[in-house]
Structure formats: C-alpha cells, structure tokens
Amino acid sequence: MRVLCLFCCLFLLLSCDWLATPESKTQKLVEDELRSLDWNDVDQYPLFEGCDETVSKPDQRICFENTLLQNLAMHMEDFNFRAEKDIQTTVYIDFLVEKSGEIRVVEMENDAVLREQLPEFREIIIRSLRSLPKPAPALKRGVPVRSRFRLPLELTTN
C-alpha cells in the first residue's frame, strides 16, 4: 500500500509538465533559446557593396573593415591638416552600424595634443563616416541588428 501511495505521489509530481499548455511550452522553448544565444556575435557582419556575403565571417569582417578604411582614406584626402607640432598618436573611434545601415560615431578617444592641434578633427571624422555608402547591416538569425566596432586610426604629422 505504501508503495502504491508513493508511486501515485511521484506520478502526480511528474505529471504537472504534461498538463502545461502548448503556449507555455512554446514560451519556455523561446526563453531557453534566447538564453543560449550569444548576443555579442553576429551571423553576418555588415557588408558594403562589393563584399561577398557567402564567404566566412572573418573574411566578411576583413572586407567590411578594408572597404571602410579605403573609403575613409579617400574622404580624408580632401582635408589639409596643419599642426604646429609633430603628432604621432592613435585615435580609437567607436561607431555603430545601425539596423538601417547608417554609421554613427559613439565615442572617439584621442589625446589632448590632438584636440589642441586639430580641434576640427572629430567633426571631420564624423562627416567622413556619415558620407560613406551605407553598408547592409549585420544579421543575427536573418534579422538586421545594430553592431558596434572600434576603429584604430594611426595619425602622424610632420
């Protein structure tokens, strides 16, 4: 009799999951899937026209960065920077590629000498990045997502 009572109690405890509605089961699956996703990584990097979306992720990133740097260098050639002293520094530009493909500067780390010698540098960089052709946004599970990048620019003036 005790065995039967114990078996019935165990059955009742385990059967609660059987009584769950399909919606709650689906919700649990979705929550488990969301917890397992790595939100700091994308399935496909932002791509400019001319970059191949079928190549590996590291190659996509290289194409994105190279195209970005080439376009940025072309825009920067239009400006004639004049500094009183020699400057040799690295500027770190943190920017976002929005879901729409728009590039937006979030932060720019530079030293006091650069800010003093070239106060217009930040605005020129922001205008140059905004004037670039819009890339296709990064994708996560086929959905466009915002992605953040850090671009190091080495500056040397003589």
C-alpha positions, 0 to 999 in steps of 0.5 A, spaced: 500 500 500 505 504 501 508 503 495 502 504 491 501 511 495 508 513 493 508 511 486 501 515 485 505 521 489 511 521 484 506 520 478 502 526 480 509 530 481 511 528 474 505 529 471 504 537 472 509 538 465 504 534 461 498 538 463 502 545 461 499 548 455 502 548 448 503 556 449 507 555 455 511 550 452 512 554 446 514 560 451 519 556 455 522 553 448 523 561 446 526 563 453 531 557 453 533 559 446 534 566 447 538 564 453 543 560 449 544 565 444 550 569 444 548 576 443 555 579 442 556 575 435 553 576 429 551 571 423 553 576 418 557 582 419 555 588 415 557 588 408 558 594 403 557 593 396 562 589 393 563 584 399 561 577 398 556 575 403 557 567 402 564 567 404 566 566 412 565 571 417 572 573 418 573 574 411 566 578 411 569 582 417 576 583 413 572 586 407 567 590 411 573 593 415 578 594 408 572 597 404 571 602 410 578 604 411 579 605 403 573 609 403 575 613 409 582 614 406 579 617 400 574 622 404 580 624 408 584 626 402 580 632 401 582 635 408 589 639 409 591 638 416 596 643 419 599 642 426 604 646 429 607 640 432 609 633 430 603 628 432 604 621 432 598 618 436 592 613 435 585 615 435 580 609 437 573 611 434 567 607 436 561 607 431 555 603 430 552 600 424 545 601 425 539 596 423 538 601 417 545 601 415 547 608 417 554 609 421 554 613 427 560 615 431 559 613 439 565 615 442 572 617 439 578 617 444 584 621 442 589 625 446 589 632 448 595 634 443 590 632 438 584 636 440 589 642 441 592 641 434 586 639 430 580 641 434 576 640 427 578 633 427 572 629 430 567 633 426 571 631 420 571 624 422 564 624 423 562 627 416 567 622 413 563 616 416 556 619 415 558 620 407 560 613 406 555 608 402 551 605 407 553 598 408 547 592 409 547 591 416 549 585 420 544 579 421 543 575 427 538 569 425 536 573 418 534 579 422 538 586 421 541 588 428 545 594 430 553 592 431 558 596 434 566 596 432 572 600 434 576 603 429 584 604 430 586 610 426 594 611 426 595 619 425 602 622 424 604 629 422 610 632 420 
